[in-house]
């Protein structure tokens, strides 16, 4: 009986392109990685590394030239006990309250009235957004001339109307109102456009049904527009809070590094700048910046809780 020899099955060899597949995939996506790499490199160099360095610097005593010396939490302790920093915190919250509430109210009214128009909407939208894209330094210098106590345009008009002149650059509350007016003028148009975007998402059937039921403009605004815009309103409140608590350019141009007469124009950001770049207490300035961060974090958490409660 003859034996049958086994048939040799040739083994399949791996294809060269299968071995090179990871390398070819990397080469395929390499242009995409390179296109987004500059953003991450810049973000790492100018955001992450300075943030980590500021945290390290907050526990040091350093004038920017000499050798650093570790002092622990002394910078934080002195900041929390410094009366000027307390004045800066109080001024910041007062200016935020004086500017945010009128600004958001006017923005909501402007957006509601503009939404009722059928023509020239685009022209109004451009006019609303122009103050936001104009140089804030140039705008502040113009307002500085308007707020002049002797030859300012506002006081000139008030005097012509036989009204008392306002000490915009030295009065206790007038200094805060000057900053608040500037903030309102700059941001009311931007927030109006944000509200306009929210109004576009409200079905027009709601307004038509309300008008058929005999509702007037005020009823439509209070019963339909405001409740349905609540998420957008909360967004503007959060963004305005973060912006209002970090005011710097307006008080810096109007009143200088120390916030003017009696430090009534001194804000937290201006105080941090003053301590860091005017008196060269870089470690103390870094500690103040981290205290500001925790204050902003607390307000963000409060606003998030408000949004979460509204969603529930």
For each residue, the residues with C-beta under 8 A, 3 or more apart:
1:
2:
3:
4:
5:
6:
7:
8:
9:
10:
11:
12:
13:
14: 18 19
15: 18 19
16: 19 20
17: 20 21 24
18: 14 15 21
19: 14 15 16
20: 16 17 23 24
21: 17 18 24 25
22: 25 26
23: 20 26 27
24: 17 20 21 27 28
25: 21 22 28 29
26: 22 23 29 30
27: 23 24 30
28: 24 25
29: 25 26 32 33
30: 26 27 33 34
31: 34 35
32: 29 35 36
33: 29 30 36 37
34: 30 31 37
35: 31 32
36: 32 33 39 40
37: 33 34 40 41
38: 41 42
39: 36 42 43
40: 36 37 43 44
41: 37 38 44 45
42: 38 39 45 46
43: 39 40 46 47 48
44: 40 41 47 48 49
45: 41 42 48 49
46: 42 43 49 50
47: 43 44 50 51
48: 43 44 45 51 52
49: 44 45 46 52 53
50: 46 47 53 54
51: 47 48 54 55
52: 48 49 55 56
53: 49 50 56 57
54: 50 51 57 58 286 289 290
55: 51 52 58 286 290
56: 52 53 59 60
57: 53 54 60 62 68 282 283 286
58: 54 55 75 76 283 286 287 289 290
59: 56 70 71 72 73 75 283 287
60: 56 57 68 69 70 71 283
61: 68 69 70 71 74 75 283 284
62: 57 66 67 68 69 282 283
63: 66 280 281 282
64: 280 282
65:
66: 62 63
67: 62
68: 57 60 61 62 283
69: 60 61 62
70: 59 60 61
71: 59 60 61 74 75 283
72: 59
73: 59 76 77
74: 61 71 77 78
75: 58 59 61 71 78 79 283 284 286 287 288
76: 58 73 79 80 287 290 291
77: 73 74 80 81
78: 74 75 81 82 284
79: 75 76 82 85 284 287 288 291
80: 76 77 85 291
81: 77 78
82: 78 79 85 86
83: 86 87
84: 87 88 263 266 271
85: 79 80 82 88 89 268 271 288
86: 82 83 89 90
87: 83 84 90 91 259 263 264 266
88: 84 85 91 92 259 263 266 267 268 270 271
89: 85 86 92 93 268 295
90: 86 87 93 94
91: 87 88 94 95 176 259 263 264 265 266 267
92: 88 89 95 96 244 245 247 267 268
93: 89 90 96 97 245
94: 90 91 97 98 176
95: 91 92 98 99 176 179 180 183 244 247 267
96: 92 93 99 100 241 244 245 247
97: 93 94 100 101
98: 94 95 101 102 176 177 180
99: 95 96 102 103 179 180 181 183 184 244
100: 96 97 103 104 237 240 241 244
101: 97 98 104 105
102: 98 99 105 106 180 184
103: 99 100 106 107 183 184 187 188 191 240
104: 100 101 107 108 191 233 236 237 240
105: 101 102 108 109
106: 102 103 109 110 184 188 192
107: 103 104 110 111 187 188 189 190 191 192 194 195 236
108: 104 105 111 112 191 192 195 226 229 233
109: 105 106 112 113
110: 106 107 113 114 128 188 189 192 195
111: 107 108 114 115 192 193 194 195 196 198 199
112: 108 109 115 116 195 199 221 225
113: 109 110 116 117
114: 110 111 117 121 124 125 192 196
115: 111 112 196 199 200
116: 112 113
117: 113 114 120 121 124
118: 121
119:
120: 117 123 124
121: 114 117 118 124 125
122: 125 126
123: 120 126 127
124: 114 117 120 121 127 128
125: 114 121 122 128 129 193 196
126: 122 123 129 130
127: 123 124 130 189
128: 110 124 125 131 188 189 190 192 193
129: 125 126 132 133 189 190 193
130: 126 127 133 134 189
131: 128 134 139 185 186 187 189 190
132: 129 186 187 189 190
133: 129 130
134: 130 131 138 139
135: 138 139
136: 139 140 186 249 250
137: 140 141 249 253
138: 134 135 141 142
139: 131 134 135 136 142 143 182 185 186
140: 136 137 143 144 182 249 250 253 254
141: 137 138 144 145 253
142: 138 139 145 146
143: 139 140 146 147 178 181 182 185 254
144: 140 141 147 148 253 254
145: 141 142 148 152 153
146: 142 143 152 153 154
147: 143 144 152 154 168 169 178 254
148: 144 145 151 152 153 155 168 169
149: 152 155 165 166 167 168 169 170
150: 155
151: 148 155 156
152: 145 146 147 148 149 155 156 168
153: 145 146 148 156 157
154: 146 147 157 158 166 168
155: 148 149 150 151 152 158 159 165 166 168
156: 151 152 153 159 160
157: 153 154 160 161
158: 154 155 161 163 164 165 166
159: 155 156 162 163 165
160: 156 157
161: 157 158
162: 159
163: 158 159
164: 158
165: 149 155 158 159
166: 149 154 155 158 171 174
167: 149 170 171 174
168: 147 148 149 152 154 155 171 174 175 177 178
169: 147 148 149 174 175 178 254 255 260 261
170: 149 167 174 175 260 261
171: 166 167 168 174 175
172: 175 176 262 264
173: 176 177
174: 166 167 168 169 170 171 177 178
175: 168 169 170 171 172 178 179 254 255 260 261 264 265
176: 91 94 95 98 172 173 179 180 264 265
177: 98 168 173 174 180 181
178: 143 147 168 169 174 175 181 182 254 265
179: 95 99 175 176 182 183 247 250 251 254 265
180: 95 98 99 102 176 177 183 184
181: 99 143 177 178 184 185
182: 139 140 143 178 179 185 186 250 254
183: 95 99 103 179 180 186 187 244 247 250
184: 99 102 103 106 180 181 187 188
185: 131 139 143 181 182 188
186: 131 132 136 139 182 183 190
187: 103 107 131 132 183 184 190 191 240 243
188: 103 106 107 110 128 184 185 191 192
189: 107 110 127 128 129 130 131 132 192 193
190: 107 128 129 131 132 186 187 193 194
191: 103 104 107 108 187 188 194 195 236 240
192: 106 107 108 110 111 114 128 188 189 195 196
193: 111 125 128 129 189 190 196 197
194: 107 111 190 191 197 198 232 235 236
195: 107 108 110 111 112 191 192 198 199 229 232 233 236
196: 111 114 115 125 192 193 199 200
197: 193 194 200 201 232
198: 111 194 195 201 202 229 231 232
199: 111 112 115 195 196 202 225 229
200: 115 196 197
201: 197 198
202: 198 199 206 207 224 225 228 229
203: 206
204: 207 208
205: 208 209
206: 202 203 209 210 224 228
207: 202 204 210 211 220 224
208: 204 205 211 212
209: 205 206 212 213
210: 206 207 213 215 219 220 223 224
211: 207 208 214 215 220
212: 208 209
213: 209 210
214: 211
215: 210 211 219 220 223
216: 219 220
217: 220 221
218: 221 222
219: 210 215 216 222 223
220: 207 210 211 215 216 217 223 224 225
221: 112 217 218 224 225 226
222: 218 219 225 226
223: 210 215 219 220 226 227
224: 202 206 207 210 220 221 227 228
225: 112 199 202 220 221 222 228 229
226: 108 221 222 223 229 230 233
227: 223 224 230
228: 202 206 224 225
229: 108 195 198 199 202 225 226 232 233
230: 226 227 233 234 310
231: 198 234 235 307 310
232: 194 195 197 198 229 235 236
233: 104 108 195 226 229 230 236 237
234: 230 231 237 238 303 306 307 310
235: 194 231 232 238 239
236: 104 107 191 194 195 232 233 239 240
237: 100 104 233 234 240 241 303
238: 234 235 241 242 300 303 307
239: 235 236 242 243
240: 100 103 104 187 191 236 237 243 244
241: 96 100 237 238 244 245 299 300 303
242: 238 239 245 246 296 299 300
243: 187 239 240 246 247
244: 92 95 96 99 100 183 240 241 247
245: 92 93 96 241 242 268 292 295 296 299
246: 242 243 268 269 292 296
247: 92 95 96 179 183 243 244 250 251 267 269 270
248: 251 252 267 269 270 273
249: 136 137 140 252 253
250: 136 140 179 182 183 247 253 254
251: 179 247 248 254 255 259 260 265 266 267 270
252: 248 249 255 256 257 270 273
253: 137 140 141 144 249 250
254: 140 143 144 147 169 175 178 179 182 250 251 260 265
255: 169 175 251 252 258 259 260 261 265 266
256: 252 259 260
257: 252 270 273 274 278
258: 255 263 266 274
259: 87 88 91 251 255 256 263 264 265 266 267 270 271
260: 169 170 175 251 254 255 256 263 264 265 266
261: 169 170 175 255 264
262: 172
263: 84 87 88 91 258 259 260 266
264: 87 91 172 175 176 259 260 261
265: 91 175 176 178 179 251 254 255 259 260 270
266: 84 87 88 91 251 255 258 259 260 263 270 271 274
267: 88 91 92 95 247 248 251 259 270 271
268: 85 88 89 92 245 246 271 272 288 292 295
269: 246 247 248 272 273 292
270: 88 247 248 251 252 257 259 265 266 267 273 274
271: 84 85 88 259 266 267 268 274 275 288
272: 268 269 275 276 285 288 289 292
273: 248 252 257 269 270 276 277 278 285
274: 257 258 266 270 271 277 278 279
275: 271 272 278 279 281 284 285 288
276: 272 273 279 280 281 282 284 285 286
277: 273 274 280 285
278: 257 273 274 275
279: 274 275 276
280: 63 64 276 277
281: 63 275 276 284 285
282: 57 62 63 64 276 285 286
283: 57 58 59 60 61 62 68 71 75 286 287
284: 61 75 78 79 275 276 281 287 288
285: 272 273 275 276 277 281 282 288 289
286: 54 55 57 58 75 276 282 283 289 290
287: 58 59 75 76 79 283 284 290 291
288: 75 79 85 268 271 272 275 284 285 291 292
289: 54 58 272 285 286 292 293
290: 54 55 58 76 286 287 293 294
291: 76 79 80 287 288 294 295
292: 245 246 268 269 272 288 289 295 296
293: 289 290 296 297
294: 290 291 297 298
295: 89 245 268 291 292 298 299
296: 242 245 246 292 293 299 300
297: 293 294 300 301
298: 294 295 301 302
299: 241 242 245 295 296 302 303
300: 238 241 242 296 297 303 304
301: 297 298 304 305
302: 298 299 305 306
303: 234 237 238 241 299 300 306 307
304: 300 301 307 308
305: 301 302 308 309
306: 234 302 303 309 310
307: 231 234 238 303 304 310 311
308: 304 305 311 312
309: 305 306 312
310: 230 231 234 306 307
311: 307 308
312: 308 309
